[in-house]
C-alpha cells in the first residue's frame, strides 16, 4: 500500500476552509453507497465527488456518475502527476479522489461528500484535518457477511478477502469523528444528516 505524499492538498493557502469536506467510510457491504445516494437525493446542494477506479463497472453503473472507470496505466499516470487527493488499492483495484474538482468546490463554499475506503479516508484525515469523517458500521459481522453474499457479485475468494478486510476496517472505526450503525436505514440516514447540517 502506497500512501499519498502529505503535501498534496495540505497547503491551507491553496484551500481556505470556505466549504466543508465530509468523508463517509466503512467496510465493503455496509451500505455506504445506498446511504450516500439517499443523502444526495434529499440535499441536491451537496456535491458528490466521483472517484476514479480501475475495477470493472458493475451492472447498472454509469461511467462518470458512479465512478470514472479508467485503466491501471491511466491511474498510475495520474498518481505520478499528483492528481489524486487520496488513493488506495482495495481488493486488487485502485480507487482515488480527483484532487482539483474537490478543492475547487470547497473553495467556492460547497459541501463536498466523499464515499471512500478506509485507507483513503485516513489520508484525507491527514491532509484535511478539518474534514468531518463518518464511519459506517454494520449492526453485526454476521449481517455484513449476509449483505456481501446477497449482492451475488463476488466469487467465494473475493467474499473471503472482503470479510477479512472488513474485520481490520471495523477495528479502525474509533479513528473517525463519528461512528454510525447502519441497522435501521432511516435512523442511520438521520444521524448522517444531523452530523452534516447541525
Sine and cosine of phi, psi and omega as CSV:
sin_phi,cos_phi,sin_psi,cos_psi,sin_omega,cos_omega
0.00,0.00,0.84,-0.54,0.05,-1.00
-0.99,-0.12,0.55,-0.84,0.01,-1.00
-0.93,-0.36,0.67,-0.74,0.00,-1.00
-0.88,0.48,0.64,-0.77,0.07,-1.00
-0.83,0.56,0.64,-0.77,-0.14,-0.99
-0.93,0.37,-0.32,0.95,-0.06,-1.00
-0.96,0.28,-0.32,0.95,-0.07,-1.00
-0.95,0.32,0.85,-0.53,0.04,-1.00
0.97,0.24,0.02,1.00,-0.10,-0.99
-1.00,-0.06,-0.15,0.99,-0.05,-1.00
-0.97,0.23,0.90,-0.43,-0.09,-1.00
-0.94,0.35,-0.43,0.90,0.06,-1.00
-0.91,0.41,-0.59,0.81,-0.03,-1.00
-0.94,0.33,-0.50,0.86,-0.08,-1.00
-0.66,-0.75,0.99,0.16,0.03,-1.00
-0.90,0.44,0.54,-0.84,-0.10,-0.99
-0.98,0.21,0.92,0.40,0.01,-1.00
-1.00,0.07,-0.79,0.61,0.05,-1.00
-1.00,0.01,-0.38,-0.93,-0.02,-1.00
-0.56,-0.83,0.62,-0.79,0.03,-1.00
-0.96,-0.28,0.79,-0.61,0.01,-1.00
-0.88,-0.48,0.81,-0.59,-0.04,-1.00
-0.91,-0.41,0.81,-0.58,0.05,-1.00
-0.94,-0.34,0.84,-0.55,0.02,-1.00
-0.66,-0.76,0.11,-0.99,-0.03,-1.00
0.44,-0.90,0.15,-0.99,-0.06,-1.00
-0.93,0.38,0.37,-0.93,0.07,-1.00
-0.85,0.52,0.70,-0.71,0.05,-1.00
1.00,0.00,-0.01,1.00,-0.07,-1.00
-0.99,0.16,-0.24,0.97,0.03,-1.00
0.98,-0.20,0.34,0.94,0.01,-1.00
-0.85,0.53,-0.74,0.68,-0.06,-1.00
-0.89,0.45,-0.66,0.75,-0.01,-1.00
-0.92,0.40,-0.67,0.74,0.04,-1.00
-0.90,0.44,-0.68,0.73,0.00,-1.00
-0.87,0.50,-0.73,0.69,0.00,-1.00
-0.87,0.49,-0.64,0.77,0.00,-1.00
-0.92,0.40,-0.66,0.75,0.03,-1.00
-0.89,0.46,-0.69,0.72,-0.03,-1.00
-0.92,0.40,-0.57,0.82,0.04,-1.00
-0.92,0.39,-0.62,0.78,-0.02,-1.00
-0.97,0.24,-0.53,0.85,-0.09,-1.00
-0.80,-0.61,0.99,0.14,-0.04,-1.00
-0.89,0.45,-0.26,0.97,0.03,-1.00
-0.96,0.29,-0.27,0.96,0.06,-1.00
-0.96,0.28,0.60,-0.80,0.05,-1.00
-0.96,-0.29,0.85,-0.52,0.02,-1.00
-1.00,-0.05,0.82,-0.57,0.03,-1.00
-1.00,0.08,0.89,-0.45,-0.01,-1.00
-0.98,0.18,0.85,-0.53,0.00,-1.00
-0.98,0.21,0.37,-0.93,0.15,-0.99
-0.99,-0.14,0.55,-0.83,0.04,-1.00
-0.53,-0.85,0.42,-0.91,0.06,-1.00
-0.99,-0.13,-0.04,1.00,0.01,-1.00
-0.98,0.21,0.32,-0.95,0.01,-1.00
-0.97,0.24,0.51,-0.86,0.05,-1.00
-0.89,0.45,0.61,-0.79,0.12,-0.99
-1.00,0.09,0.29,-0.96,0.00,-1.00
-0.81,0.59,0.76,-0.65,0.04,-1.00
1.00,0.02,-0.20,0.98,0.00,-1.00
-0.98,0.22,0.61,-0.79,-0.07,-1.00
-0.90,-0.43,0.76,-0.65,0.03,-1.00
-0.90,0.45,0.77,-0.64,0.00,-1.00
1.00,-0.03,-0.29,0.96,0.03,-1.00
-0.96,-0.30,-0.82,0.58,0.03,-1.00
-0.99,0.14,-0.73,0.69,0.04,-1.00
-0.48,-0.88,0.30,-0.95,0.29,-0.96
-1.00,-0.05,0.95,-0.32,-0.04,-1.00
-1.00,0.06,0.91,-0.42,-0.04,-1.00
-0.75,-0.66,0.25,-0.97,0.00,-1.00
-0.98,0.21,0.28,-0.96,0.01,-1.00
-0.88,0.48,-0.66,0.75,-0.02,-1.00
-0.93,0.38,-0.61,0.79,0.07,-1.00
-0.89,0.46,-0.67,0.74,-0.02,-1.00
-0.89,0.45,-0.74,0.67,-0.03,-1.00
-0.87,0.49,-0.58,0.81,0.03,-1.00
-0.90,0.43,-0.69,0.72,0.01,-1.00
-0.90,0.43,-0.58,0.82,0.06,-1.00
-0.88,0.48,-0.74,0.67,-0.03,-1.00
-0.91,0.41,-0.44,0.90,0.02,-1.00
-1.00,0.08,-0.01,1.00,0.01,-1.00
0.94,0.35,0.50,0.87,-0.09,-1.00
-1.00,0.07,-0.03,1.00,0.00,-1.00
-0.94,-0.35,0.67,-0.74,0.09,-1.00
-0.95,0.31,-0.59,0.81,0.11,-0.99
-0.44,-0.90,0.42,-0.91,0.13,-0.99
-0.40,-0.91,0.42,-0.91,-0.02,-1.00
-0.38,-0.92,0.29,-0.96,0.09,-1.00
-0.97,-0.25,0.76,-0.65,0.00,-1.00
-0.65,-0.76,0.78,-0.62,0.02,-1.00
0.77,0.64,0.64,0.77,0.08,-1.00
0.99,0.13,0.05,1.00,0.02,-1.00
-0.81,-0.58,0.43,-0.90,0.06,-1.00
-1.00,-0.03,0.59,-0.81,0.09,-1.00
-0.72,-0.69,0.64,-0.77,0.02,-1.00
-0.43,-0.90,0.42,-0.91,0.02,-1.00
-0.98,-0.21,0.91,-0.42,0.04,-1.00
-0.84,0.54,0.81,-0.58,-0.19,-0.98
-0.95,0.32,-0.76,0.65,-0.18,-0.98
-0.88,0.48,-0.73,0.69,-0.04,-1.00
-0.87,0.50,-0.69,0.73,-0.01,-1.00
-0.89,0.46,-0.75,0.67,-0.01,-1.00
-0.87,0.49,-0.67,0.75,0.00,-1.00
-0.88,0.47,-0.70,0.72,-0.01,-1.00
-0.92,0.40,-0.65,0.76,0.01,-1.00
-0.91,0.41,-0.66,0.75,0.01,-1.00
-0.89,0.46,-0.51,0.86,0.00,-1.00
-1.00,0.04,0.18,0.98,0.13,-0.99
1.00,0.04,0.24,0.97,-0.04,-1.00
-1.00,0.04,0.38,-0.92,0.15,-0.99
-1.00,0.02,0.88,-0.48,-0.04,-1.00
-0.94,-0.35,0.78,-0.63,-0.04,-1.00
-0.93,-0.36,0.75,-0.67,0.08,-1.00
-0.90,-0.44,0.68,-0.73,0.15,-0.99
-0.89,-0.45,0.97,-0.23,-0.16,-0.99
-0.68,-0.73,0.20,-0.98,0.01,-1.00
-0.97,0.23,0.25,-0.97,-0.09,-1.00
-0.80,0.59,-0.74,0.67,-0.08,-1.00
-0.87,0.50,-0.69,0.72,0.03,-1.00
-0.92,0.40,-0.62,0.78,0.01,-1.00
-0.90,0.44,-0.59,0.81,0.06,-1.00
-0.91,0.42,-0.65,0.76,0.03,-1.00
-0.89,0.45,-0.67,0.74,0.01,-1.00
-0.89,0.46,-0.65,0.76,0.01,-1.00
-0.88,0.48,-0.52,0.86,0.00,-1.00
-0.97,0.23,-0.71,0.70,-0.06,-1.00
-0.99,0.12,-0.42,0.91,0.01,-1.00
-0.78,-0.63,0.96,0.29,-0.06,-1.00
-0.87,0.49,-0.36,0.93,-0.02,-1.00
-0.99,0.12,-0.09,1.00,0.01,-1.00
-0.90,0.43,0.56,-0.83,0.10,-0.99
-1.00,0.06,0.88,-0.48,-0.04,-1.00
-0.93,-0.36,0.81,-0.59,-0.06,-1.00
-0.86,-0.50,0.80,-0.60,0.02,-1.00
-0.96,-0.27,0.84,-0.54,0.01,-1.00
-1.00,-0.06,0.81,-0.59,-0.02,-1.00
-0.94,-0.35,0.50,-0.87,0.12,-0.99
-0.99,0.17,0.36,-0.93,0.05,-1.00
-0.90,0.43,-0.47,0.88,0.08,-1.00
-0.33,-0.94,0.29,-0.96,0.01,-1.00
-0.93,0.36,-0.58,0.82,0.02,-1.00
-0.89,0.46,-0.64,0.77,0.02,-1.00
-0.92,0.39,-0.62,0.78,0.03,-1.00
-0.88,0.47,-0.71,0.70,0.02,-1.00
-0.87,0.50,-0.66,0.75,0.01,-1.00
-0.87,0.50,-0.68,0.74,-0.01,-1.00
-0.91,0.41,-0.68,0.73,-0.01,-1.00
-0.90,0.43,-0.70,0.71,0.02,-1.00
-0.92,0.40,-0.57,0.82,-0.04,-1.00
-0.91,0.41,-0.37,0.93,0.04,-1.00
-0.90,0.43,-0.54,0.84,-0.03,-1.00
0.89,0.45,0.46,0.89,-0.07,-1.00
-0.93,-0.36,-0.21,0.98,-0.13,-0.99
-0.90,-0.44,0.47,-0.88,0.12,-0.99
-0.96,0.28,0.23,-0.97,0.02,-1.00
-0.86,0.50,-0.62,0.79,0.01,-1.00
-0.90,0.43,-0.68,0.73,0.01,-1.00
-0.92,0.40,-0.62,0.78,0.03,-1.00
-0.89,0.47,-0.71,0.70,0.01,-1.00
-0.87,0.50,-0.67,0.74,0.03,-1.00
-0.89,0.47,-0.71,0.71,-0.02,-1.00
-0.89,0.45,-0.64,0.77,-0.02,-1.00
-0.93,0.36,-0.65,0.76,0.05,-1.00
-0.89,0.46,-0.68,0.73,0.01,-1.00
-0.91,0.43,-0.64,0.77,-0.02,-1.00
-0.87,0.50,-0.63,0.77,0.03,-1.00
-0.87,0.50,-0.70,0.72,0.02,-1.00
-0.90,0.44,-0.67,0.74,-0.05,-1.00
-0.92,0.39,-0.69,0.73,-0.01,-1.00
-0.86,0.50,-0.57,0.82,0.02,-1.00
-0.90,0.44,-0.32,0.95,-0.04,-1.00
-0.99,-0.12,0.07,1.00,-0.12,-0.99
-0.82,0.57,-0.61,0.80,-0.08,-1.00
-0.97,0.24,0.02,1.00,0.10,-0.99
-0.97,0.25,-0.24,0.97,-0.15,-0.99
-0.97,-0.25,0.35,-0.94,-0.09,-1.00
-0.84,0.54,-0.61,0.79,-0.15,-0.99
-0.57,-0.82,0.65,-0.76,0.09,-1.00
-0.90,-0.44,0.80,-0.60,-0.01,-1.00
-0.82,-0.57,0.79,-0.61,0.02,-1.00
-1.00,0.04,0.83,-0.56,0.03,-1.00
-1.00,-0.05,0.96,0.29,0.08,-1.00
-0.99,-0.15,-0.87,0.50,0.13,-0.99
-0.99,-0.10,0.90,-0.44,-0.13,-0.99
-0.84,0.54,-0.73,0.69,-0.06,-1.00
-0.91,0.42,-0.63,0.78,0.03,-1.00
-0.90,0.43,-0.69,0.72,0.01,-1.00
-0.88,0.48,-0.66,0.75,0.00,-1.00
-0.88,0.47,-0.71,0.71,0.01,-1.00
-0.90,0.44,-0.60,0.80,0.02,-1.00
-0.92,0.40,-0.62,0.79,0.04,-1.00
-0.92,0.39,-0.70,0.72,0.04,-1.00
-0.82,0.57,-0.74,0.67,-0.01,-1.00
-0.86,0.51,-0.70,0.72,-0.04,-1.00
-0.89,0.46,-0.64,0.77,-0.06,-1.00
-0.97,0.24,-0.68,0.73,-0.21,-0.98
-0.97,-0.23,-0.18,0.98,-0.05,-1.00
-0.87,-0.48,0.00,0.00,0.00,0.00
